[in-house]
Amino acid sequence: MAYKVRIKNILFILFGSAILSFGLVYFNMENNLADGGFTGITLILYFIFLINPAISNLILNIPLFFIGWKVLGKVTFIYTIIGTVGVSLFLEIFQRYRVINIPLHDDMTLAALFAGVFIGVGLGIVFRYGGTTGGVDIIAKLGYKYLGWSMGKTMFMFDALVIATSLIYLNYREAMYTLLAVFVAAKVIDFIQQGAYSAKASHIISDKVPEIASAIMQEMDRGATILKGKGSFTGTDKEILYCVVGRNELIRLKTLVERIDPHAFVTVNDVQDVIGEGFTLDENKKPLNI
């Protein structure tokens, strides 16, 4: 089934682009901080040659659009154009209309943290809704397709090269704060990518699986799946109960299992993202307003 361009995705990609651009203007550009990727190149051009990042961002990305449109796919290509143009548009808006003043020159730690948070949130939203902001994302995909290079490795090497080049205008103190901002941004991107509906998954091996499953459904209003397994030592068939619950429900689940079968074998794993009934959908398969 072919994926279609969605208005919701476009709006969130533009929203993420606005947040990213706000962070670049109000924290990176205001406090002489660099960045990785193509945004880092635009900052180099800005601090050394005073070239408007809104313009250089488009100039740098346009050639890549012609080169990389085949590897991105139609929908991602459209989202990437929207994200890239959105970043340039909002960079111009925030530079031209300074609605607030955020003086952080005397607190560079706070400036670096906020730069990382805004860039991380912005990029995380763009990525989560299927877009990119062009630049190194396209280069990484081209390197993977034609040279077999790892995308993560290519992006890391490119970012490292850009940040190293930024030492032309950065002093050692600003370089260290830039690394802090990049680290925070990476962590925030991961957090947003993992999803808002993080939970716990449990595998329960017991001789009383049907009773435990029934209790989970009745007392916790959660579903469960019974899997078939076999003990490697005894060779006997076993039933394994798989259940996903919210983080705040884990203690209830453990207490319930221990009450029914104190000898049950229980494992618990982190779940980064959950989509479906009880988490993002109600019992009628309608989206929950969370």
N, C-alpha and C positions, 0 to 999 in steps of 0.2 A: 504494500500500500504506500503510495507516494505521500510524502509529508507536504503540508501546505503552509504557506506564509500566514501567520496569525497576527491579528491586530494587537492582541494582548502581549505577545512576545515583542512586537515592535515598540509598544509603549514602555515596557520594562527595559528594553535595550536602550531607549532614549533616556529613561530615568537613570539607569546605571551610568550612561555616558555623561550625564549632567553631574552626578556625584563625583565621578572621576575627574572631570574638568575643574570642578570647584576645588578639589584637593590640590590639583596641580597649580592652579592660580594662587590660591590663598595660603598654601603651606610650602609647596616646593619652590615656586618662583619668588615668593615673598621672603623666603629664608635661605635662598641660595643652596637648595638641596637638589641632588641629581635623582635619576631614576634609571631603571633598566629598560630594555626594549626600545621601540621606536619613540616612545614618549621621552626616554632618556636622550635620544638623538635630538629631538626637537628642543629640549632644554639646553643641550650643548650649543646648538645654533642660536638660541635666544641669548644665553649669557655671554657668548663670544662675539657674535655678529649682530645681535639685537634683531634677529629675524622672528617675526610673529609665529609662535607655535601653532596657531590656528591654520596658518598658511603652509608652513613646513610639514605639518602632519599630513595634509592632503597631497602635497607634492611628492612626499616620500612613498605614500601608499598607492597612488594611482598606477605606477608601473607594475606593482605587485598584483593589482587587480587583474590586469591583462595576462599576467603570467600564471596566476594561481587559481583562476576561476574554475578550471576543470577539476582540480583536486579538492575544492571546497564543497562542490555540489550546489545545485541551484538555490535551495532555500538558505543554506549557510552563507552562500555568496551574497544574497540579498541582505541578510541580516548583518553581514560584515560591512557592506557598503553603508547601511544605516548607522551602524555603530561608529564607523570611522568618520562619516560626515557629521554625526551627532557630536562627537568629541570636538571636532574643529569648530562647529557652530557654537557650542557652549563655552569653549575656550575664548572665542571672540566676545561673546556676551559678557562673561565674567571679567574679562580684561577691560572692556569698555565701560561697563556699569558696575562700579564698586559699591555695592549696597551696604556692606559692613566693613569694619576695620578690625583685623585680628592681629595686634602687635605681639609677636612671640620671639622677637630677636634676643631677648634676655632669658628665654627658656627654650633652648633648642631641643631639649628632650621632649617637651610637650609638642613642639612643632613637628618633630620626626614621627611621634606617635600618631598625631592627627593626620599627617600626610599618609602614613601607612594605612590607617583605618579608612580614610576616604577613598584612596586608590583601591584598596582591597575590596571594600563594599561595592564600589562602582564596577570594577572588573568582575567581581563575583556574580553580581546581578546580570551583567551582560552575558557571561558564560552560561549561567544557569538557564537563561532563556534562549540558548542556541546561537548566540552571536559571538563575534570577536571584534576587536578594534583594529584588525589588520596587522600589518607589521610582522613581528617575529612569529606570530601564529601561522601565517602563510608560509614563511621561510621554513619553519619547522616541518610543516606538512610536505613541502616540496622536497626537503632533505630526506624525509622518511620514505617518500614514494620513489624517488629516483636514485638515492644514494644509500638507502637502508639505515640512515642514522636515527637513533632514538630521538623522539620529539622532545622529551624532557632534557636530554643531554644537549641538544641543539639550542633550546631556549636558555638553558643555564649558561652555556658558553657565550651566546650572543649577549645576554644580560651582563655577564662578567666583563666582556670586552667593552661594552658601552660605559659601564661604571668606571672601568679603568681609564678609559679615554676622558671621562669627566674630571679626572684629576688635573686636567689642564687648567680648569678654573676653580676647582675645589681646594681648600686647605685640608690638612689632615683631620681637623675637628669636624668640618662639614662632611668629609668623606665617611667618617665613623657614624655620624648621624644619618647619613644616606643609607648606610648598610642596615641601621636599625629600622628605618622606614620601610625598606625593601623586605626585611624579615617579617615585620608586622603585617605588611600587605599580603605576603604569601600565606601567612597563617589565617588571615581574615578570609581570603579567597577560598581556602580549604574549608573553613567553617561554613561558609555560605553554600559551597558546592555539596557538602555533606547533607545539607537539608535541615529544615526546621523540625522535622518529625523524627528525630533520633530516638531510638528505643533499645530494648534489650530482647535478645532472642534466647530461648532456652530449649535444650534437648533433654528430655526426661525419660530415663530407662527404668521401668518398673513392672512388677507383676500385676499392678493395679492401674494400668493406663486408662481403661474405660472409665473407672471411677474418678480418676484425676481430671480427665477431659470433661466429664459431666460437671464436676465441681467448678472448673474454670469457667465454663459457659454460664452456669447458674449464678455463681457468686461474684464473678468478676466481669461478666458480660463480654468475654473475649472468646474468639474462636481458637481452635487447635487442630492440628493435622496428625493423624496416626500413620507412622511410617513402619515398614517392615525391616527387620534386621536379624542378624544371627551372631551369637556369642562366639568369638574366636577360640576361646578355651573350651567351653562346654559343647559347642556346636549346636546348641538349642536355638530355636526361633525366638526372637524377642520383638516386642512392640516398642516403638520409640515415639514419644509425643513431642511434637514441635509446636512452640507457642511464642508469639511476639507480644510483649506488653510494654507499656510506657515505663520510663525509668522510675517513676514514683509508685508503680505497682509491683515492683520486683520483690519487695519484702512480703507483700500479700501472697504472691505466687509461691515463694519459698515456704512460707508458713502453711499454706494450703497443702502443698505436696508432702511436707513433713508430717502433717496431721493424718493424712490418708496412708502414706507409706514411708515410715522413718528410714527405711533401707533403700529408698530410691536413689539412683545415680543421676545427678543433675549437673549440667554444664550451662554456663551463661556467657553470651557473647554480645559485644556492642553491635548495634545496627545503625548505620549512618543515615539511612533514609528509608522512610516507610510510606508507601502509597497504597491506599485501599481502605476497605471498610473498617471503621473503628478509629482510623487515624486521619485520612483525608476525605473519606466518604462515610455517610451515615448508613443505617440499615436498609434504606431505600435506594442506595447507590447514588445519592445526591451529595455534592460537595459540601463539606462542613465549613462553616464560616469561622475559621480559626485565624 
